[in-house]
Amino acid sequence: MKNTPLHHIHESLGAKMLPFAGYNMPIQYEGVNAEHETVRNGVGVFDVSHMGEFLLSGPHALDLIQKVTSNDASTLTVGRAQYSCMPNADGGIVDDLIVYKMADDRYMLVVNASNIDKDWDWISAHNSWGVTMENKSDDYALLAIQGPKAVEAMQSLSSLDLGAIPYYHFAVGDFAGFDDIIISATGYTGSGGFEIYCKNDQVETLWNKVFEAGRSFGIKPIGLAARDTLRLEMGFCLYGNDINDTTSPLEAGLGWITKFTKDFVNAENLKKQKETGVSRKLVGFELTGRGIPRHDYEIVDKDGNVIGIVTSGTMAPSLGKGIGLGYVPTAHSTADSEIFVRIRNNDVPAKVVKLPFYKK
C-alpha cells in the first residue's frame, strides 16, 4: 500500500483510513452526510494525490492523444481541459480521463489511480510517433477544493482572479506562496471549486495554508465516501463501477465525448453502434419505495425478471432518497419507466429519472 504525502495529517485528524486503488486513503472524518453537506453548501478539501498524471510532449503529442481518446482534443486551446475516455479495441473503455493543454506541444493527462499502469501501457503501445511521455504520478500531489465558497475562501492565496477561471479551464500561477501551481476549475462534485496540482514537497505547506485561508468559511477535510455520494448525485460515472473494459461509451451515455470527426481506437465499430443503436443504456433511477440500492444489486421488471444490475447506489444526502445508476435494456431506459431493485429478496419500486439527480 502506498501513502499520499498527507497520510500523517489524515491520521492526526482522526480520519478513517482504508485501502483504495493501492493507496491508504481517508474515507471519512466526521461522517459522510456532514462532509457531503459541507461541500454542497460551503467548502471542503479532498486529498486526491493518488490520481495519475502523464505529460506528453513533442510535435506529435496531439496525434497520439487523438488516436487513444474519444473526444476531439484538437479543439483545445492552452488553458483548457477536456473530459474524455480511451476506448479499447473490443468496444469497452480503458479509462476515463481529463486532458489538459499546457502548451502547443505539451499536454497533461490525468487518469484514475487504479489504472495508472494499464493506461501507461495502453498509450505507450499506440505511440508510433515517438512522443515524449513522462509518468509524473509519483511526483505530483492533488488537492480538490470543492464547494460554492471555494473561490471566495481561496482568493487570498493567489494573485490570479480565481473567479475568472471558467469551468474546465485552468491557470498556472502563484498559489499559497508557490509559483507554477496548476489551478484547475474542475472537480467531481458538481458544486464548483478547484483542483490544485503541486509537487509532493509543497503539498503539506499548501494544505495548511488552504485551511488557514478557509477557516472563517468553515472549511473542512472531506473523505472519499462523500466524494462518491457527491459525484453520484450528479450522475458522474466512476470507473470500475459504471464504466469498465466491457461498457461502451455510447451505452454509458458518453456519446457527447465520442467524436467521429477524427479517427481513434475502435471508432469504426463505435460509429456502427451509434447508427444501429445500443441494446442497453446506463440510467439514473430513484427508489419510490424504501431502501438503499447498492452496487451489484439486481434490477428487475414488474414480473420479477432480472433485466440489469446496479452499478452505483446510495442514500443521497442532499435528496433524502435512494438513488442509483445501472444498465437496463433500452426499452426500460426512458424517463419515468418503472423498474424494481431487488434488496434482500424484496423488489423495491423505482423510476428512471433524467440526470443529474441533484439540481442546484
N, C-alpha and C positions, 0 to 999 in steps of 0.2 A: 504493500500500500504506500502510495506517495502522500505527502502532506503539502498543502499550499504554504507560501511564506507566512501566512497569517494564522497558522494552525494553533500556535500557543495563545494567541489572542482569543480565538474562539473558545478554547478550553477555559481560559481565565474568566470569560463571560458566562460560563456555565452552559454552553451550547451542547445539545445532544448530537454527538458525532456518529456517523455511520458510513460504511464504505459506499462510494458511488463512482462508477467509471474509473476504478483503480485508485481513487483518492479517498482519504478520510475527509469528509465534508460535513459542515454544520447543517443539520436537518431542521432544527428549530431551537429557539432561545426561550421566549416566554410562552409560546404556543402558536399554532398555525393561524387560528382565527384572528388573534390580536395582531400578529405580524402582517397578515393579509390586509386588515383594515388600515394599518399604518401606511402601507404603500398606496392603497386606494385613495386615502384622504390626506396623507401628509408626505413623508419622505422616509425611505428605508434604504439600507445598503446591503447588497449581496456580494460575498466573495465568490466570484466565478472564475478564479485563476486556473481552474482545471481545463478550461477550454483551449483548443489548439489554434495556433497561428502559423500560417505559412506565408513566406514572402516569395513572390515570383517576379523576376525582373529580366529585362532584355527586350530587344526589338520584337520578339515573337511571344511575349508573355500573354498578350491578349488572344493570340491564336490558340494557345493551349487552353486558356480559360473558356473560350468559345467552344472548343471541342468537348470539354468534360462537363460543362454546366448547361442547364436547360434554358436559362434566361439569357437575354441579349446584353452582354457586358459592353458591347460597342457603344451603347447609349450613355454609358457613364462618363462624367467629367470629373476632373480632380476635385476631391472633397465630397464625392457622393458614394453611397453604399447601396448595395443591391442584394435582396434576398433571392436565393436560387437553390437549385438542387443538382446533384450529379446522378443522372440515370445510369443504370448498369445495362449490360447487353441483353438481359433477359426480361426487361420491362419493369423492373423494380428500381429502387433508389439506393445508391451507395451511401449518401448522406445529404442532409440539407445544410446550408452554409450561408455566410454573408461575404460578399466580395466588395472590397474597398479599393477605390482607385487612388493611390497615393501620389503618383506622378504619371506622365505619359507612358512610361515603360516599366512601371512598378505597381504591383498590386499586393494587397494582403487578403488572404482567405482565412476566415475564422470558422473552424469546424468543431463538431461535437467531440468532447473529451474521450468518449468510448470508442470513437472511430479514427483517432489520430493516425495510428499506424496503417490502418486499412486505407484511409483516404490518401495518405502519402504514397503508398504503393500504387494506388489506382491512378493518381495524377502522374506519377513518375513513369508508369507503363505507357502513357499516352504522350509523353514529352519527346516527340520526334524532332522538335525544333532546337533542342539544346538550351532551353530556357533555364536560367539560373534559379534553382529552388533552394530555399533555406527554411528549415523547420525550427521556428523560434518558440515552440510551445513551452519549453522548459525555461525560457529566459524572460517571458512576459507574464505579468500579473494583470488581473482584470477585476475591476470593481463595477458593479451595476448600481448606480444611484438612481432610484426609481420613485416616482410619485409626483403629484401635481405641485408640490412645493420644492421640487428638486432645483429648478432654475434659480429661484429666489434664495434658497439656502446655500447654494454653491457659488453664487456670483462673486462673493468677496474673495474667492480663491484664485480668480483669473482676471486678466486684463481684457480677455475676449468677451464680447457680448454673447453670453450663453443663450439668451432668449432669441437671438438672431440665427441660431443654427437650426435649419429646418429638419423635420423628421427624415430619417435616413440620409442625412448629411453629416459630415464631421469636420472638425478643425484640428490643426496641430499647433499647439502653443503652450503658454505657461499655465500651470495649474498647481496650486499648493506649494509654490516655491521651486518647482521643477520646470525645465524647458522641454520642448519636443514631446509633450504628452498628447496622446490621441484622445480627443473628447468627441464622442460619437452620440448623436441623438437617436439612439436605437435602444432596444430593450425587449423584454419578453413578458411584459406585464400589462400592457395596454393603458398604463397610467402616466405615461410621459417620463422624462428623465434622460439620463446619460449612461453610457458605458465608457469607463476610463481605462485606457491601456497604458501601462507603465512597466518599467524594469522591476525585477524581483526585489532589488536592493532599495527601491524607492517606495514600495507599497505600504510598509508599516508606517512610515512618516506620513504618507498620503492619507492612509486610513485615519490616523489620529487627527490630522488637520480637518478632514472631512467631518468628523464627529464634533470637533470643536466649533466649526463654522455652522453646523446644523443643530447645535444644542437648543437654541431658542425656538427652533422649528419642530422640536420633538423627534429628531432623527433617531432611528433605532437599527440595530443589526437584524437582518432577515435571513432565515434559512431556506434550504431548497424545497421544503414541504410547501411553504407559502408560495414560492416561485411556481410550483406545479399548480396550485389552485388558482393563482392569478392568470397563468397562461391558458388554463383550461376554460376559465370564464370568457376568455377572448376567442376560444376556438383555435388556438395556435397548436400546430402539430408538435409532438415530441417524438424524436427518432427513437426507434426501438419499441414504441407503443403504437402510434398512429400511422407511422410510415416506417418501412424497412426494405430489405432486399427483395421482397415479393410484392410490394404495393406500387402500383403505377402512380405517377404524379397526377394523372387525369382522374383516376379513381379517388385520389386523396383530396380533390378539389384544388389542385395546384396547377390547373391549366393556365392560370394567369402568369405563372413564371415559366411556362413551357412555350417558347417562341420558335415557330417553324420558319422564321425568316433567315435561318442560318442552319448549317449542318452541325450536329452534335451526336454523341454516342446514342445509338438506337433511335434517332429522330424519325427514321422512315417508319418503323413499327409503331411508334407512338402516334405519328400522324395518321396512320391507318386506324388506330384505335379511336382517335378523335372523330374520324369520319364515320366509322361504323357505330360508335357509341360504346360505353362501358356497361358491363353487366352488373357491377356493384359500385356503390359510392360510399364515401365516408360522410356520415351525417352527424349533426348535433341533435341531442334529444333531452327533454326534461321529463322526469318522472311526474306523473299526475297522481300516483299513489305514494304510499310511504315507503321509504327505503333509501339505500345508498348504492348506486351502481359502482362496481369495481372492475378493474382490468381483468379480462378473460371471462367475465360472466356471459352467459348465453343470451342472445336476443332471439325472441320467438314471435310468431304471428298469433292471431286470435285463436287458432286451433292448436297451439302448442308446438308447432313445427319450428325447429331451430333454423333461423334464417341469417344469423350473423353472430358477431362477437363484440363485446365492449372492449375498446382499445384503451380508453381512459375514462375514469369516472370519479366523482367526489360529491360531497355535500357542499354546494357553492356558498362560501361565507357571505358574499355580497347579495345573494338572492334567496338564501334560506331554503333551497330545494335541491334535490338530487339532479345532477346533470352528467352528461357523458358524451363521448364520441364513439362511433362504431361503424363497421361496414355492414351494409344491408343491400339486398337486391335493389336495382334501380326502381322497380315498381313500388318499393316501400320508402323511397327517398324524398318524396315531395313534402313540403311543409304541411304540418298538421296530420300527417299519416300516423295511424295508431300502431304502435309496436308494444312489446312487453319485454321486460328484463327479468330473467329468472334469478331470483335472490332466495337462496336457501329453499329451493323447491317451490317457491311461491312466485307466480308470474305477475309481476307488478306492472300496471299500465304506464305507458309513456307516450309522448308525442314528439314527432320530428319537428325541429324548430330551425329557423334561419340563424346563422352565426353572425356576429358574436352573441353569446348568451347575455353578457353584461353590456348594457348600453349606458354610456356616460350621461 
